[in-house]
Amino acid sequence: MDYYCYDIKAPDALKEIALAFLSELPFDSFEEAEDGLCAYLRMDQHSDWVESELSGIADRLSLSYERRLIPSRNWNKLWESNFSPIRVGDFCGVRADFHEPMERVEYEIVISPRMAFGTGHHATTYMMIERMAGEDFHALKVLDYGCGTGILAILADKMGAAHIDAVDIEKAAYENTLDNARANDCGHISAFHGTLDAIPGGGYEYILANINRNVILNSLGALYGKLAPGGILLVSGILTVDESLVSGRAAAANLGLTDKARRGEWSCLRFVR
């Protein structure tokens, strides 16, 4: 598959904000560069709408960018060369199968570092893992909404969850979740390709939603309906400047804010039904 790479010039102070806006467009992945970001778009996802939206983001944030074609290549090999292990304290380590096993971590997750989002490198995923350390998943029914690589579903499985449903709108993420669940010997994960509507039933005692602000805002009512009474909703992918907007909408959906964490420009919010 051929890709377009958008070389986006952005100062350090704007990188996280730019990424938040860009993540709402159909880019497969992002890579931090010395002078900004590289955003990768499959050629079959390119459209005038994408160009228009990107131009609007650039104007709003006073950014510049250039587009270049990257012919088909071994993407897995490229990502493997750029992937390094991650530690979240002594609680969780994330590595690829070509790395040495990690010592002195309670849980170790081995993933295949493909184009799917969610390796733990990004602040939002890191915070989700960090927050999960303080929760009890034993015998719970869990939903990983926007599962990416499946890393959060895998961690919930390792922490003793009875059943985990994982869903993502991207087929590559769905397939990656299945592969990574098998690689980690997780027998309690069911993966689905599609939107939240692809998930049958509800009654979840814990929902993990590491996506973006707009998807979370548009899904709060449905997520409330999927939660069991007293169930917990943990969300990230939210800029700190949007905390009040998200918490206000959540309150209107009868979800009470109980805790929050911040890392850089990003927030992680915990709600209870």
The 8 nearest C-alpha neighbors of each residue, nearest first, counted from 0:
[[1, 71, 2, 41, 70, 72, 42, 43],
 [2, 0, 71, 70, 42, 69, 41, 3],
 [3, 1, 41, 69, 42, 40, 68, 4],
 [2, 4, 68, 40, 67, 69, 39, 42],
 [3, 5, 39, 67, 38, 66, 68, 6],
 [4, 6, 66, 38, 65, 37, 7, 64],
 [7, 5, 37, 65, 64, 36, 4, 66],
 [8, 6, 64, 36, 35, 5, 63, 37],
 [7, 9, 35, 63, 34, 64, 62, 6],
 [8, 10, 35, 14, 62, 13, 34, 7],
 [9, 11, 12, 13, 35, 14, 34, 8],
 [12, 10, 14, 13, 9, 35, 34, 15],
 [11, 13, 10, 14, 15, 9, 16, 264],
 [14, 12, 16, 11, 10, 15, 17, 9],
 [15, 13, 17, 11, 16, 12, 9, 18],
 [14, 16, 18, 17, 13, 19, 264, 12],
 [15, 17, 19, 13, 18, 14, 20, 264],
 [18, 16, 14, 20, 19, 15, 13, 21],
 [19, 17, 21, 15, 16, 20, 22, 14],
 [18, 20, 16, 22, 17, 21, 15, 23],
 [19, 21, 17, 18, 22, 23, 16, 56],
 [22, 20, 18, 23, 24, 19, 17, 53],
 [21, 23, 24, 19, 20, 18, 26, 25],
 [22, 24, 21, 20, 25, 19, 211, 213],
 [23, 25, 22, 21, 26, 49, 20, 52],
 [26, 24, 27, 23, 44, 40, 22, 49],
 [27, 25, 40, 39, 28, 24, 38, 22],
 [28, 26, 40, 39, 114, 25, 115, 41],
 [29, 27, 39, 26, 114, 38, 116, 30],
 [30, 28, 38, 37, 39, 31, 36, 27],
 [29, 31, 37, 36, 32, 38, 28, 39],
 [30, 32, 36, 37, 35, 29, 33, 34],
 [33, 31, 35, 36, 34, 30, 37, 6],
 [32, 34, 35, 31, 36, 11, 10, 8],
 [35, 33, 32, 8, 9, 10, 36, 11],
 [34, 36, 9, 8, 32, 7, 33, 10],
 [37, 35, 31, 32, 7, 30, 6, 38],
 [36, 38, 6, 30, 29, 5, 7, 31],
 [37, 39, 29, 5, 4, 28, 36, 26],
 [40, 38, 4, 28, 26, 27, 3, 29],
 [41, 39, 26, 3, 2, 27, 42, 4],
 [42, 40, 2, 44, 43, 3, 1, 45],
 [41, 43, 2, 45, 44, 1, 3, 40],
 [42, 44, 41, 45, 46, 40, 1, 2],
 [45, 43, 41, 42, 46, 40, 25, 26],
 [44, 46, 42, 43, 49, 41, 40, 47],
 [47, 45, 48, 49, 44, 50, 43, 51],
 [46, 48, 50, 49, 51, 45, 52, 53],
 [47, 49, 51, 46, 50, 52, 45, 53],
 [50, 48, 52, 46, 51, 47, 53, 45],
 [49, 51, 47, 53, 48, 52, 54, 46],
 [52, 50, 48, 54, 49, 53, 47, 55],
 [53, 51, 55, 49, 54, 50, 48, 56],
 [54, 52, 56, 50, 55, 51, 49, 57],
 [53, 55, 57, 51, 52, 56, 50, 58],
 [54, 56, 52, 58, 53, 57, 59, 51],
 [57, 55, 59, 53, 58, 54, 60, 52],
 [56, 58, 62, 54, 60, 55, 59, 61],
 [59, 57, 61, 55, 56, 60, 54, 62],
 [58, 60, 56, 57, 61, 55, 62, 54],
 [59, 61, 57, 62, 58, 56, 17, 13],
 [62, 60, 58, 57, 59, 63, 56, 9],
 [63, 61, 57, 60, 9, 8, 58, 64],
 [62, 64, 8, 7, 57, 61, 65, 9],
 [65, 63, 7, 6, 8, 5, 62, 66],
 [64, 66, 6, 5, 7, 67, 63, 4],
 [65, 67, 5, 4, 6, 3, 64, 68],
 [68, 66, 4, 3, 5, 69, 65, 6],
 [67, 69, 3, 2, 4, 70, 66, 1],
 [68, 70, 2, 3, 1, 67, 71, 4],
 [71, 69, 1, 72, 68, 2, 0, 3],
 [70, 72, 1, 0, 69, 2, 73, 74],
 [73, 71, 74, 70, 0, 1, 69, 77],
 [72, 74, 76, 75, 77, 71, 78, 0],
 [73, 75, 77, 76, 72, 78, 113, 114],
 [76, 74, 78, 77, 73, 113, 79, 112],
 [75, 77, 79, 74, 73, 78, 80, 72],
 [76, 78, 74, 80, 75, 79, 73, 81],
 [79, 77, 81, 75, 80, 76, 82, 74],
 [80, 78, 76, 82, 81, 77, 75, 112],
 [79, 81, 78, 77, 82, 76, 83, 75],
 [82, 80, 78, 79, 83, 77, 76, 112],
 [83, 81, 79, 80, 78, 112, 84, 95],
 [82, 84, 81, 85, 94, 95, 98, 79],
 [85, 83, 94, 93, 86, 82, 95, 92],
 [86, 84, 93, 92, 94, 119, 83, 87],
 [87, 85, 92, 88, 91, 93, 84, 89],
 [88, 86, 91, 90, 92, 89, 129, 85],
 [87, 89, 90, 86, 91, 104, 92, 129],
 [88, 90, 104, 91, 103, 105, 87, 86],
 [89, 91, 105, 104, 88, 87, 106, 132],
 [92, 90, 106, 87, 104, 107, 105, 86],
 [91, 93, 86, 107, 85, 104, 108, 87],
 [94, 92, 108, 85, 84, 109, 107, 86],
 [93, 95, 84, 109, 98, 110, 108, 85],
 [96, 94, 110, 109, 97, 98, 111, 112],
 [95, 97, 98, 109, 94, 110, 111, 99],
 [96, 98, 95, 99, 94, 79, 100, 109],
 [99, 97, 96, 95, 94, 100, 84, 83],
 [98, 100, 101, 97, 96, 94, 95, 102],
 [101, 99, 98, 102, 94, 107, 96, 109],
 [102, 100, 99, 92, 103, 104, 107, 94],
 [101, 103, 104, 100, 92, 107, 105, 89],
 [104, 102, 89, 105, 101, 90, 106, 92],
 [103, 105, 89, 90, 91, 106, 102, 92],
 [104, 106, 90, 91, 89, 103, 107, 92],
 [107, 105, 91, 104, 90, 92, 108, 157],
 [106, 108, 92, 91, 93, 104, 109, 105],
 [109, 107, 93, 92, 94, 110, 106, 183],
 [110, 108, 94, 95, 93, 96, 183, 107],
 [111, 109, 95, 179, 112, 94, 108, 96],
 [110, 112, 95, 113, 179, 109, 96, 175],
 [113, 111, 110, 79, 78, 95, 82, 114],
 [112, 114, 115, 75, 111, 78, 74, 175],
 [113, 115, 28, 27, 116, 112, 78, 74],
 [116, 114, 172, 147, 113, 148, 171, 117],
 [117, 115, 147, 148, 114, 118, 28, 172],
 [116, 118, 147, 148, 119, 124, 115, 150],
 [119, 117, 120, 116, 148, 150, 112, 121],
 [118, 120, 124, 125, 121, 117, 85, 93],
 [121, 119, 118, 122, 125, 85, 124, 117],
 [120, 122, 123, 119, 124, 125, 117, 118],
 [123, 121, 125, 124, 126, 262, 120, 265],
 [122, 124, 126, 125, 121, 236, 235, 127],
 [125, 123, 119, 127, 126, 121, 122, 117],
 [124, 126, 122, 119, 128, 123, 127, 129],
 [127, 125, 129, 123, 128, 124, 130, 122],
 [126, 128, 124, 130, 129, 125, 131, 123],
 [129, 127, 131, 125, 126, 130, 124, 132],
 [128, 130, 126, 127, 132, 131, 125, 87],
 [131, 129, 127, 132, 128, 133, 126, 134],
 [132, 130, 128, 134, 133, 129, 127, 135],
 [131, 133, 130, 129, 134, 128, 90, 135],
 [132, 134, 131, 130, 135, 129, 128, 136],
 [135, 133, 131, 132, 136, 130, 137, 158],
 [134, 136, 137, 133, 158, 131, 132, 139],
 [137, 135, 160, 139, 159, 158, 138, 134],
 [136, 138, 159, 160, 139, 135, 158, 161],
 [137, 139, 161, 160, 159, 136, 140, 162],
 [140, 138, 160, 161, 136, 137, 204, 141],
 [139, 141, 162, 203, 204, 161, 163, 160],
 [142, 140, 163, 205, 203, 206, 204, 139],
 [141, 143, 206, 164, 163, 165, 144, 207],
 [144, 142, 165, 207, 146, 152, 206, 164],
 [143, 145, 208, 166, 146, 207, 142, 165],
 [146, 144, 167, 166, 147, 210, 143, 208],
 [145, 147, 149, 143, 144, 167, 165, 166],
 [148, 146, 172, 116, 115, 117, 149, 145],
 [149, 147, 176, 150, 175, 117, 172, 115],
 [150, 148, 176, 146, 152, 147, 151, 153],
 [149, 151, 153, 148, 152, 154, 117, 118],
 [152, 150, 154, 153, 149, 155, 143, 128],
 [153, 151, 155, 149, 154, 150, 143, 156],
 [154, 152, 156, 150, 151, 155, 149, 180],
 [153, 155, 157, 151, 156, 152, 158, 150],
 [156, 154, 158, 152, 153, 157, 160, 151],
 [157, 155, 153, 160, 154, 158, 159, 152],
 [156, 158, 154, 159, 155, 153, 106, 185],
 [159, 157, 155, 156, 136, 160, 154, 137],
 [158, 160, 137, 156, 157, 136, 138, 161],
 [161, 159, 138, 139, 137, 136, 156, 162],
 [160, 162, 138, 139, 140, 159, 187, 137],
 [163, 161, 187, 140, 160, 188, 141, 139],
 [162, 164, 141, 188, 142, 187, 140, 189],
 [163, 165, 142, 189, 188, 190, 143, 141],
 [166, 164, 143, 190, 146, 142, 144, 191],
 [167, 165, 191, 144, 145, 146, 190, 192],
 [166, 168, 145, 169, 192, 146, 193, 173],
 [167, 169, 193, 194, 192, 170, 166, 145],
 [170, 168, 172, 167, 171, 173, 192, 193],
 [169, 171, 173, 172, 192, 174, 168, 167],
 [172, 170, 174, 169, 173, 175, 115, 114],
 [173, 171, 147, 175, 115, 169, 170, 174],
 [172, 174, 170, 176, 175, 171, 192, 167],
 [175, 173, 171, 177, 176, 172, 170, 178],
 [176, 174, 172, 178, 177, 173, 148, 171],
 [175, 177, 149, 148, 179, 173, 174, 178],
 [176, 178, 174, 180, 175, 179, 181, 173],
 [179, 177, 175, 181, 176, 180, 182, 174],
 [178, 180, 182, 176, 181, 110, 177, 175],
 [181, 179, 185, 177, 183, 182, 178, 176],
 [180, 182, 184, 178, 179, 183, 185, 177],
 [181, 183, 179, 180, 184, 178, 109, 110],
 [182, 184, 180, 181, 185, 179, 109, 108],
 [185, 183, 181, 182, 186, 180, 179, 153],
 [186, 184, 180, 183, 187, 181, 156, 188],
 [185, 187, 188, 184, 180, 181, 156, 189],
 [186, 188, 162, 185, 163, 156, 161, 189],
 [189, 187, 163, 164, 186, 162, 190, 185],
 [188, 190, 164, 165, 163, 187, 191, 162],
 [191, 189, 165, 166, 164, 188, 173, 177],
 [192, 190, 166, 165, 193, 173, 197, 167],
 [193, 191, 167, 173, 168, 166, 170, 169],
 [194, 192, 168, 197, 167, 191, 166, 195],
 [193, 195, 196, 168, 197, 167, 166, 192],
 [194, 196, 197, 198, 193, 166, 144, 221],
 [195, 197, 194, 198, 199, 193, 221, 200],
 [198, 196, 195, 194, 193, 199, 191, 192],
 [199, 197, 196, 195, 200, 191, 166, 164],
 [200, 198, 197, 201, 196, 195, 164, 225],
 [201, 199, 198, 202, 225, 203, 196, 224],
 [200, 202, 225, 203, 226, 199, 224, 227],
 [201, 203, 227, 226, 225, 204, 200, 140],
 [204, 202, 226, 140, 227, 205, 141, 201],
 [203, 205, 230, 227, 140, 226, 139, 141],
 [204, 206, 231, 141, 203, 230, 232, 142],
 [207, 205, 142, 232, 141, 143, 233, 231],
 [206, 208, 143, 233, 144, 142, 234, 232],
 [209, 207, 234, 144, 210, 233, 143, 145],
 [208, 210, 235, 236, 234, 145, 207, 211],
 [211, 209, 236, 208, 145, 235, 214, 215],
 [212, 210, 236, 214, 213, 237, 215, 209],
 [211, 213, 215, 237, 214, 216, 236, 210],
 [212, 214, 216, 215, 211, 217, 23, 218],
 [215, 213, 217, 216, 212, 211, 218, 210],
 [214, 216, 218, 212, 213, 217, 219, 211],
 [217, 215, 213, 218, 214, 219, 212, 245],
 [216, 218, 214, 215, 219, 213, 220, 221],
 [219, 217, 215, 221, 216, 220, 222, 214],
 [220, 218, 222, 221, 216, 217, 215, 223],
 [219, 221, 223, 222, 218, 252, 224, 217],
 [220, 222, 224, 218, 223, 219, 225, 195],
 [221, 223, 225, 219, 224, 220, 218, 226],
 [224, 222, 220, 226, 221, 225, 219, 272],
 [223, 225, 221, 222, 226, 220, 201, 227],
 [224, 226, 201, 222, 223, 202, 203, 221],
 [227, 225, 203, 202, 223, 230, 224, 204],
 [226, 228, 202, 230, 203, 204, 229, 225],
 [229, 227, 230, 272, 226, 204, 202, 271],
 [228, 230, 272, 271, 227, 231, 204, 226],
 [231, 229, 204, 227, 228, 226, 272, 205],
 [230, 232, 271, 205, 270, 204, 206, 233],
 [231, 233, 206, 270, 269, 205, 271, 207],
 [234, 232, 269, 207, 268, 208, 206, 270],
 [235, 233, 208, 268, 209, 267, 207, 232],
 [234, 236, 267, 209, 237, 123, 266, 268],
 [235, 237, 211, 210, 209, 123, 212, 238],
 [238, 236, 235, 212, 266, 265, 211, 239],
 [237, 239, 265, 240, 241, 264, 266, 236],
 [240, 238, 266, 242, 265, 241, 264, 237],
 [239, 241, 238, 242, 243, 264, 237, 244],
 [242, 240, 244, 239, 238, 243, 245, 237],
 [241, 243, 239, 245, 244, 240, 246, 238],
 [244, 242, 246, 245, 241, 247, 240, 248],
 [243, 245, 247, 241, 242, 246, 248, 240],
 [244, 246, 248, 242, 247, 243, 249, 241],
 [245, 247, 249, 243, 248, 244, 242, 250],
 [248, 246, 250, 244, 249, 245, 243, 251],
 [249, 247, 251, 245, 250, 246, 244, 252],
 [250, 248, 246, 252, 254, 251, 247, 245],
 [249, 251, 254, 253, 247, 252, 248, 255],
 [250, 252, 248, 249, 253, 247, 254, 246],
 [251, 253, 249, 250, 254, 220, 248, 219],
 [254, 252, 250, 251, 255, 249, 272, 223],
 [253, 255, 272, 250, 249, 271, 252, 270],
 [254, 256, 270, 271, 250, 257, 253, 272],
 [255, 257, 270, 269, 258, 246, 271, 254],
 [258, 256, 270, 269, 255, 271, 259, 268],
 [259, 257, 269, 256, 268, 260, 270, 267],
 [258, 260, 268, 267, 269, 266, 261, 257],
 [261, 259, 267, 266, 268, 262, 258, 126],
 [262, 260, 266, 265, 267, 263, 259, 264],
 [261, 263, 265, 264, 122, 266, 260, 126],
 [262, 264, 265, 261, 122, 266, 15, 239],
 [265, 263, 238, 239, 262, 15, 266, 261],
 [266, 264, 238, 239, 262, 263, 261, 237],
 [267, 265, 261, 239, 237, 260, 238, 235],
 [266, 268, 235, 260, 259, 234, 261, 126],
 [269, 267, 259, 234, 233, 258, 235, 266],
 [270, 268, 233, 258, 257, 232, 256, 259],
 [271, 269, 256, 232, 255, 257, 231, 254],
 [272, 270, 231, 255, 254, 230, 229, 232],
 [271, 254, 229, 230, 228, 255, 253, 231]]
